[in-house]
């Protein structure tokens, strides 16, 4: 007894990662379907010990699946997710298309699992922005212990957050610079190789970018609308793994040692924090792992009750594919969804 699953965007970075993680976590899949646009029809993607051929989104029969993992971008999601939801399956959407919709739960299972109760309103669940997902996993246990008043976040986001084109651009520019070739930007607004770009998304009238706004909107929806949050999002020449410098002001004192103890007990968090050369985590260390790592926890002396720390996670995993699969597990665990062949539960 298992679920029929479809992945829309199975040929992309996140779609392929979803296939891998479904297998790693032994999620009960009866039938796997890869769905894509007409140009990808027939392309094969690896699934366990075999392959699955891509089917065309326009003609796919959505009534035969239980769960749809949507990872094909906001435009595709806006066109298809509500249609798919009306056909019966629950859509777990990795884009920003429905994150602000009051009838669509936005979920990180370690943070707000109770929001799953609203999954059937539209049969759509939104997956948060990759940078927000790892941030709220680290903030939630601290917020429970000592209410967060304000947070200042600077992100260091890898090029994989911009998809395969972003990864290709970093690789090609790096080769071009070493070989005196053409390193002109195509995907990014400026050269990304050996550079950092303090701009992701599109500028808003207030001077922030929509990527920055996503982080505070989503944190408010999932964690607490009263938290004051300011964000600067930066693209860095790293292939996989997002990092964040976080400074938090609490409403009561909390020491670095207390924060370490709290975070060590928190679901989804691993603390690596020693004052030595290998006592912190970098994106290279986190790549391929499920955890949200927290390092460099220290007192912020500029405010009365402040801490600063460093957060790192694999953005293709916890920031996207892994969180989507954990939502699917949550659907199963809570009985929100049942496979057509009968019900079974699995351990999260």
The 8 nearest C-alpha neighbors of each residue, nearest first, counted from 0:
[[1, 340, 341, 343, 342, 338, 29, 2],
 [0, 2, 27, 29, 28, 338, 340, 3],
 [3, 1, 28, 338, 29, 65, 4, 27],
 [2, 4, 30, 64, 29, 65, 28, 31],
 [5, 3, 66, 31, 64, 67, 2, 65],
 [6, 4, 32, 67, 33, 31, 68, 7],
 [7, 5, 68, 33, 9, 67, 34, 69],
 [6, 8, 34, 69, 9, 70, 35, 71],
 [9, 7, 71, 70, 35, 10, 14, 11],
 [8, 10, 14, 6, 7, 33, 11, 15],
 [9, 11, 8, 14, 15, 44, 12, 35],
 [12, 10, 14, 9, 13, 8, 15, 163],
 [13, 11, 15, 14, 16, 162, 163, 10],
 [12, 14, 16, 15, 11, 320, 315, 17],
 [15, 13, 9, 17, 11, 16, 8, 12],
 [14, 16, 18, 17, 13, 12, 9, 10],
 [15, 17, 13, 19, 14, 18, 320, 20],
 [18, 16, 320, 14, 20, 15, 19, 21],
 [19, 17, 15, 21, 16, 20, 46, 22],
 [18, 20, 16, 22, 17, 21, 23, 15],
 [19, 21, 23, 17, 22, 18, 24, 16],
 [22, 20, 18, 26, 24, 19, 23, 25],
 [21, 23, 25, 20, 19, 24, 18, 26],
 [24, 22, 20, 25, 21, 19, 26, 18],
 [25, 23, 21, 26, 22, 20, 324, 347],
 [26, 24, 22, 23, 21, 27, 20, 28],
 [25, 27, 21, 24, 28, 22, 328, 345],
 [28, 26, 1, 25, 2, 29, 0, 345],
 [27, 29, 2, 1, 30, 3, 26, 4],
 [30, 28, 1, 2, 3, 27, 31, 0],
 [31, 29, 3, 28, 4, 32, 2, 64],
 [32, 30, 4, 5, 3, 28, 33, 29],
 [31, 33, 5, 4, 34, 6, 30, 51],
 [32, 34, 53, 6, 9, 5, 54, 7],
 [35, 33, 7, 54, 53, 56, 55, 6],
 [34, 36, 55, 8, 56, 7, 39, 53],
 [37, 35, 38, 55, 39, 56, 40, 34],
 [36, 38, 40, 39, 55, 35, 56, 54],
 [39, 37, 36, 40, 35, 55, 41, 42],
 [40, 38, 37, 42, 36, 35, 41, 53],
 [41, 39, 37, 53, 54, 42, 38, 55],
 [40, 42, 53, 52, 43, 39, 54, 55],
 [43, 41, 53, 52, 39, 40, 44, 10],
 [42, 44, 52, 51, 50, 41, 53, 45],
 [45, 43, 51, 50, 46, 52, 10, 42],
 [46, 44, 50, 49, 51, 47, 43, 48],
 [45, 47, 50, 49, 48, 18, 51, 44],
 [48, 46, 49, 45, 22, 50, 19, 18],
 [49, 47, 46, 50, 45, 22, 51, 44],
 [50, 48, 46, 47, 45, 51, 44, 43],
 [49, 51, 45, 46, 44, 43, 52, 48],
 [50, 52, 44, 43, 46, 45, 33, 53],
 [53, 51, 43, 41, 42, 54, 33, 44],
 [54, 52, 33, 41, 40, 34, 42, 35],
 [53, 55, 34, 40, 33, 35, 52, 56],
 [56, 54, 35, 37, 36, 57, 34, 40],
 [55, 57, 59, 35, 58, 34, 36, 54],
 [58, 56, 55, 59, 36, 37, 35, 54],
 [59, 57, 56, 55, 60, 54, 61, 37],
 [58, 60, 56, 57, 61, 55, 54, 34],
 [61, 59, 62, 63, 58, 64, 56, 86],
 [62, 60, 63, 64, 59, 86, 83, 88],
 [61, 63, 86, 60, 64, 87, 88, 65],
 [62, 64, 61, 60, 65, 3, 88, 87],
 [65, 63, 3, 62, 4, 61, 66, 88],
 [64, 66, 88, 3, 2, 4, 338, 89],
 [67, 65, 4, 89, 88, 64, 90, 5],
 [68, 66, 90, 5, 6, 4, 69, 89],
 [67, 69, 6, 91, 90, 7, 5, 92],
 [70, 68, 92, 7, 93, 91, 67, 6],
 [71, 69, 8, 93, 7, 72, 14, 68],
 [70, 72, 8, 75, 69, 7, 76, 73],
 [73, 71, 94, 75, 74, 70, 76, 93],
 [72, 74, 76, 94, 96, 75, 77, 95],
 [75, 73, 77, 76, 72, 78, 96, 71],
 [76, 74, 78, 77, 73, 72, 79, 71],
 [75, 77, 73, 80, 79, 78, 74, 72],
 [76, 78, 74, 75, 79, 73, 96, 80],
 [79, 77, 75, 76, 74, 80, 81, 82],
 [78, 80, 76, 82, 77, 81, 75, 83],
 [81, 79, 76, 83, 82, 84, 77, 78],
 [80, 82, 84, 83, 79, 85, 121, 123],
 [83, 81, 85, 79, 80, 84, 86, 78],
 [82, 84, 80, 86, 81, 85, 79, 61],
 [85, 83, 122, 81, 86, 87, 82, 88],
 [84, 86, 82, 87, 83, 81, 122, 121],
 [87, 85, 83, 84, 62, 61, 88, 82],
 [88, 86, 85, 84, 62, 89, 83, 65],
 [89, 87, 65, 66, 84, 64, 90, 86],
 [88, 90, 122, 66, 123, 84, 67, 65],
 [89, 91, 123, 67, 92, 68, 66, 122],
 [92, 90, 124, 68, 125, 69, 123, 67],
 [91, 93, 69, 125, 94, 126, 90, 124],
 [92, 94, 126, 70, 69, 125, 319, 91],
 [95, 93, 73, 72, 96, 92, 70, 126],
 [94, 96, 98, 97, 73, 93, 128, 127],
 [95, 97, 73, 94, 77, 98, 76, 74],
 [98, 96, 100, 99, 95, 125, 103, 94],
 [99, 97, 125, 95, 100, 105, 96, 127],
 [98, 100, 97, 101, 103, 217, 216, 96],
 [99, 101, 97, 103, 102, 98, 104, 96],
 [102, 100, 103, 99, 104, 98, 97, 105],
 [103, 101, 100, 120, 104, 121, 117, 118],
 [102, 104, 100, 101, 124, 123, 105, 97],
 [105, 103, 124, 114, 117, 106, 125, 118],
 [106, 104, 125, 98, 126, 124, 127, 103],
 [107, 105, 108, 111, 104, 126, 125, 112],
 [106, 108, 110, 109, 111, 132, 322, 112],
 [109, 107, 112, 110, 111, 106, 326, 325],
 [110, 108, 107, 266, 111, 136, 112, 267],
 [109, 111, 107, 108, 139, 136, 112, 135],
 [110, 112, 113, 108, 114, 107, 106, 221],
 [113, 111, 108, 114, 115, 110, 106, 109],
 [114, 112, 115, 111, 116, 108, 117, 106],
 [115, 113, 116, 112, 104, 111, 117, 106],
 [114, 116, 118, 113, 117, 112, 104, 330],
 [115, 117, 114, 118, 113, 119, 335, 104],
 [118, 116, 115, 119, 120, 114, 104, 103],
 [117, 119, 115, 122, 116, 120, 124, 123],
 [118, 120, 122, 121, 117, 123, 116, 89],
 [121, 119, 118, 117, 122, 102, 103, 123],
 [120, 122, 123, 119, 84, 103, 118, 102],
 [121, 123, 89, 119, 84, 118, 120, 90],
 [124, 122, 90, 121, 89, 91, 103, 118],
 [123, 125, 91, 104, 103, 118, 90, 105],
 [126, 124, 105, 92, 98, 91, 97, 104],
 [125, 127, 93, 92, 105, 106, 323, 124],
 [128, 126, 132, 129, 125, 131, 105, 217],
 [127, 129, 131, 130, 132, 318, 126, 213],
 [318, 128, 130, 132, 131, 314, 319, 127],
 [131, 129, 132, 128, 133, 134, 318, 241],
 [130, 132, 134, 128, 214, 129, 133, 135],
 [133, 131, 129, 134, 130, 318, 135, 127],
 [132, 134, 136, 131, 135, 130, 291, 318],
 [135, 133, 131, 137, 132, 136, 138, 130],
 [136, 134, 138, 137, 132, 139, 133, 131],
 [135, 137, 133, 134, 138, 139, 110, 132],
 [136, 138, 135, 134, 139, 133, 140, 268],
 [139, 137, 135, 141, 136, 140, 142, 134],
 [138, 140, 142, 141, 135, 136, 137, 110],
 [141, 139, 143, 142, 138, 265, 144, 262],
 [140, 142, 144, 138, 143, 139, 145, 258],
 [143, 141, 146, 139, 145, 147, 144, 140],
 [142, 144, 140, 141, 145, 139, 146, 147],
 [145, 143, 141, 142, 140, 146, 261, 253],
 [146, 144, 142, 143, 249, 251, 141, 147],
 [145, 147, 142, 249, 250, 143, 148, 144],
 [148, 146, 249, 142, 149, 248, 226, 250],
 [149, 147, 226, 249, 248, 250, 227, 146],
 [148, 150, 227, 248, 226, 228, 247, 147],
 [151, 149, 247, 228, 246, 227, 248, 152],
 [150, 152, 229, 246, 245, 228, 230, 247],
 [153, 151, 245, 230, 244, 229, 150, 154],
 [152, 154, 231, 244, 243, 230, 232, 245],
 [155, 153, 243, 232, 233, 242, 156, 231],
 [154, 156, 242, 233, 241, 234, 235, 243],
 [157, 155, 241, 234, 235, 154, 233, 242],
 [156, 158, 237, 239, 238, 159, 241, 235],
 [157, 159, 165, 160, 238, 166, 161, 237],
 [160, 158, 162, 161, 157, 166, 239, 238],
 [159, 161, 158, 162, 157, 314, 156, 165],
 [160, 162, 165, 159, 158, 164, 163, 166],
 [163, 161, 159, 165, 164, 160, 12, 166],
 [162, 164, 166, 165, 167, 159, 12, 161],
 [165, 163, 167, 162, 166, 168, 186, 161],
 [166, 164, 161, 158, 168, 163, 162, 167],
 [167, 165, 163, 169, 168, 158, 159, 164],
 [166, 168, 164, 170, 165, 169, 171, 163],
 [167, 169, 171, 165, 170, 166, 172, 164],
 [170, 168, 172, 166, 192, 167, 171, 173],
 [171, 169, 167, 173, 168, 172, 166, 174],
 [170, 172, 168, 174, 173, 169, 167, 175],
 [173, 171, 182, 175, 169, 174, 170, 192],
 [172, 174, 170, 176, 175, 171, 192, 169],
 [175, 173, 171, 177, 172, 176, 178, 170],
 [174, 176, 180, 172, 178, 173, 177, 182],
 [177, 175, 179, 173, 178, 174, 180, 172],
 [176, 178, 174, 175, 179, 173, 180, 172],
 [177, 179, 175, 180, 176, 174, 173, 181],
 [180, 178, 176, 175, 177, 181, 174, 182],
 [179, 181, 175, 178, 176, 182, 177, 174],
 [182, 180, 175, 183, 179, 172, 176, 171],
 [181, 183, 172, 175, 180, 176, 184, 190],
 [182, 184, 181, 190, 185, 172, 189, 180],
 [185, 183, 190, 189, 187, 186, 188, 182],
 [184, 186, 187, 183, 188, 168, 189, 190],
 [185, 187, 184, 165, 164, 168, 188, 161],
 [186, 188, 189, 185, 184, 190, 191, 165],
 [189, 187, 184, 186, 190, 185, 196, 198],
 [190, 188, 187, 184, 191, 196, 183, 185],
 [189, 191, 184, 192, 183, 194, 187, 182],
 [192, 190, 194, 236, 169, 195, 189, 193],
 [191, 193, 194, 169, 173, 236, 190, 172],
 [194, 192, 191, 236, 195, 173, 190, 235],
 [193, 195, 191, 192, 236, 190, 196, 235],
 [196, 194, 235, 234, 191, 197, 236, 233],
 [195, 197, 234, 198, 233, 235, 194, 191],
 [198, 196, 233, 232, 234, 195, 199, 231],
 [197, 199, 196, 233, 232, 200, 234, 208],
 [200, 198, 210, 232, 201, 233, 208, 234],
 [199, 201, 210, 209, 208, 198, 202, 211],
 [202, 200, 208, 209, 203, 199, 210, 198],
 [201, 203, 208, 207, 206, 209, 204, 200],
 [204, 202, 205, 208, 206, 207, 209, 201],
 [203, 205, 206, 202, 207, 208, 201, 209],
 [206, 204, 203, 207, 202, 208, 212, 209],
 [207, 205, 204, 203, 202, 208, 209, 201],
 [206, 208, 203, 205, 202, 211, 209, 212],
 [209, 207, 202, 201, 211, 210, 203, 200],
 [208, 210, 212, 211, 201, 200, 213, 202],
 [211, 209, 213, 208, 200, 212, 199, 214],
 [212, 210, 208, 209, 214, 213, 230, 232],
 [211, 213, 209, 214, 210, 215, 216, 208],
 [214, 212, 216, 210, 211, 215, 217, 209],
 [213, 215, 131, 212, 217, 211, 216, 218],
 [214, 216, 218, 212, 217, 213, 228, 219],
 [217, 215, 213, 219, 214, 218, 212, 220],
 [216, 218, 220, 219, 214, 215, 213, 221],
 [219, 217, 215, 221, 222, 220, 216, 214],
 [218, 220, 224, 223, 216, 217, 222, 221],
 [219, 221, 217, 218, 222, 216, 224, 223],
 [222, 220, 218, 219, 217, 111, 223, 105],
 [221, 223, 218, 219, 220, 139, 224, 110],
 [222, 224, 219, 225, 226, 221, 220, 218],
 [225, 223, 219, 226, 220, 222, 218, 227],
 [226, 224, 223, 227, 219, 148, 147, 149],
 [227, 225, 148, 149, 224, 223, 228, 147],
 [226, 228, 149, 148, 150, 225, 229, 224],
 [229, 227, 150, 149, 151, 215, 226, 230],
 [228, 230, 151, 152, 150, 227, 231, 215],
 [231, 229, 152, 211, 153, 151, 232, 228],
 [230, 232, 153, 211, 154, 152, 233, 229],
 [233, 231, 154, 153, 211, 197, 198, 199],
 [234, 232, 197, 155, 196, 154, 198, 156],
 [233, 235, 156, 196, 195, 155, 157, 197],
 [234, 236, 195, 157, 237, 156, 155, 233],
 [237, 235, 192, 191, 157, 193, 194, 158],
 [238, 236, 157, 235, 239, 158, 240, 156],
 [237, 239, 158, 157, 159, 166, 236, 240],
 [240, 238, 157, 159, 237, 286, 313, 282],
 [239, 241, 313, 282, 314, 312, 157, 286],
 [240, 242, 156, 157, 312, 314, 155, 311],
 [243, 241, 311, 155, 310, 154, 156, 240],
 [244, 242, 154, 310, 153, 309, 155, 245],
 [243, 245, 309, 153, 152, 308, 154, 310],
 [246, 244, 152, 308, 307, 151, 243, 309],
 [247, 245, 307, 151, 150, 306, 308, 152],
 [246, 248, 150, 306, 305, 149, 307, 249],
 [247, 249, 305, 149, 304, 148, 147, 150],
 [250, 248, 147, 148, 304, 251, 146, 145],
 [249, 251, 146, 148, 147, 145, 304, 248],
 [252, 250, 249, 145, 304, 253, 146, 303],
 [253, 251, 304, 254, 249, 250, 145, 303],
 [252, 254, 257, 251, 258, 304, 255, 145],
 [253, 255, 257, 256, 258, 252, 298, 306],
 [254, 256, 258, 257, 297, 296, 259, 298],
 [257, 255, 259, 254, 258, 260, 253, 296],
 [258, 256, 254, 260, 255, 259, 261, 253],
 [257, 259, 255, 261, 256, 260, 262, 254],
 [260, 258, 256, 262, 257, 261, 263, 255],
 [259, 261, 257, 263, 258, 262, 256, 264],
 [262, 260, 258, 259, 264, 263, 257, 265],
 [261, 263, 265, 259, 264, 260, 258, 268],
 [262, 264, 260, 261, 265, 270, 259, 269],
 [263, 265, 262, 261, 266, 260, 268, 140],
 [266, 264, 262, 263, 268, 140, 267, 261],
 [267, 265, 268, 109, 264, 136, 262, 263],
 [266, 268, 290, 291, 265, 109, 269, 136],
 [269, 267, 291, 266, 290, 265, 292, 262],
 [268, 270, 292, 263, 291, 290, 293, 271],
 [269, 271, 293, 292, 263, 272, 294, 268],
 [272, 270, 294, 279, 278, 293, 269, 273],
 [273, 271, 294, 278, 279, 295, 270, 274],
 [272, 274, 278, 275, 271, 279, 295, 277],
 [273, 275, 278, 272, 276, 295, 279, 277],
 [276, 274, 278, 277, 273, 279, 272, 295],
 [275, 277, 278, 274, 279, 273, 280, 272],
 [278, 276, 275, 279, 273, 280, 274, 272],
 [279, 277, 273, 275, 272, 276, 274, 271],
 [278, 280, 294, 272, 271, 277, 295, 273],
 [281, 279, 284, 294, 271, 292, 311, 282],
 [280, 282, 284, 283, 285, 311, 279, 242],
 [283, 281, 240, 285, 284, 286, 311, 241],
 [282, 284, 281, 286, 285, 240, 239, 280],
 [285, 283, 281, 282, 286, 280, 288, 287],
 [284, 286, 282, 283, 288, 312, 313, 287],
 [287, 285, 313, 283, 288, 284, 240, 282],
 [286, 288, 285, 313, 289, 316, 284, 315],
 [289, 287, 285, 286, 290, 313, 316, 312],
 [288, 290, 317, 316, 287, 291, 321, 313],
 [291, 289, 267, 268, 288, 292, 269, 312],
 [290, 292, 268, 312, 133, 311, 267, 269],
 [293, 291, 269, 311, 310, 270, 268, 290],
 [292, 294, 310, 270, 309, 271, 269, 311],
 [293, 295, 272, 309, 279, 271, 296, 308],
 [296, 294, 308, 272, 309, 297, 279, 293],
 [297, 295, 308, 294, 307, 255, 306, 272],
 [298, 296, 307, 255, 306, 295, 308, 299],
 [297, 299, 306, 300, 305, 307, 255, 254],
 [298, 300, 306, 305, 301, 307, 302, 297],
 [299, 301, 302, 298, 305, 303, 306, 304],
 [302, 300, 299, 303, 305, 304, 298, 306],
 [303, 301, 305, 300, 304, 299, 248, 306],
 [302, 304, 305, 301, 300, 252, 248, 299],
 [305, 303, 252, 249, 248, 302, 251, 253],
 [304, 306, 248, 299, 247, 302, 303, 298],
 [307, 305, 298, 299, 247, 297, 246, 248],
 [306, 308, 246, 297, 245, 299, 296, 298],
 [307, 309, 296, 295, 245, 294, 244, 297],
 [308, 310, 244, 294, 293, 295, 243, 245],
 [311, 309, 293, 243, 242, 292, 294, 244],
 [312, 310, 242, 292, 241, 291, 282, 243],
 [313, 311, 291, 240, 285, 241, 314, 292],
 [312, 314, 240, 286, 316, 315, 285, 317],
 [313, 315, 318, 240, 316, 129, 241, 312],
 [316, 314, 319, 313, 318, 13, 320, 317],
 [315, 317, 321, 320, 319, 313, 314, 318],
 [318, 316, 321, 322, 319, 314, 289, 313],
 [129, 317, 319, 314, 316, 315, 132, 133],
 [318, 320, 315, 316, 317, 322, 321, 129],
 [321, 319, 17, 316, 323, 322, 13, 315],
 [320, 322, 316, 317, 324, 323, 319, 325],
 [321, 323, 325, 317, 324, 320, 319, 326],
 [322, 324, 326, 320, 321, 325, 319, 126],
 [325, 323, 327, 321, 326, 322, 328, 320],
 [326, 324, 328, 322, 327, 323, 321, 329],
 [325, 327, 329, 323, 324, 328, 322, 330],
 [328, 326, 324, 330, 325, 329, 331, 323],
 [329, 327, 325, 331, 326, 330, 332, 347],
 [328, 330, 326, 332, 331, 327, 333, 325],
 [331, 329, 327, 335, 328, 333, 332, 336],
 [330, 332, 328, 334, 329, 333, 336, 344],
 [333, 331, 329, 334, 330, 344, 328, 345],
 [334, 332, 335, 330, 331, 329, 336, 115],
 [333, 335, 331, 336, 332, 330, 337, 344],
 [336, 334, 330, 333, 331, 337, 116, 332],
 [335, 337, 334, 330, 331, 338, 65, 333],
 [336, 338, 342, 334, 339, 341, 335, 331],
 [339, 337, 2, 341, 340, 342, 1, 65],
 [338, 340, 341, 337, 2, 65, 342, 1],
 [339, 341, 338, 0, 1, 342, 2, 337],
 [342, 340, 338, 339, 0, 337, 343, 1],
 [343, 341, 337, 338, 0, 344, 340, 1],
 [342, 344, 0, 341, 345, 1, 331, 337],
 [345, 343, 332, 331, 342, 346, 334, 328],
 [346, 344, 347, 332, 343, 331, 328, 26],
 [345, 347, 344, 332, 328, 331, 26, 24],
 [346, 328, 345, 325, 329, 332, 24, 344]]
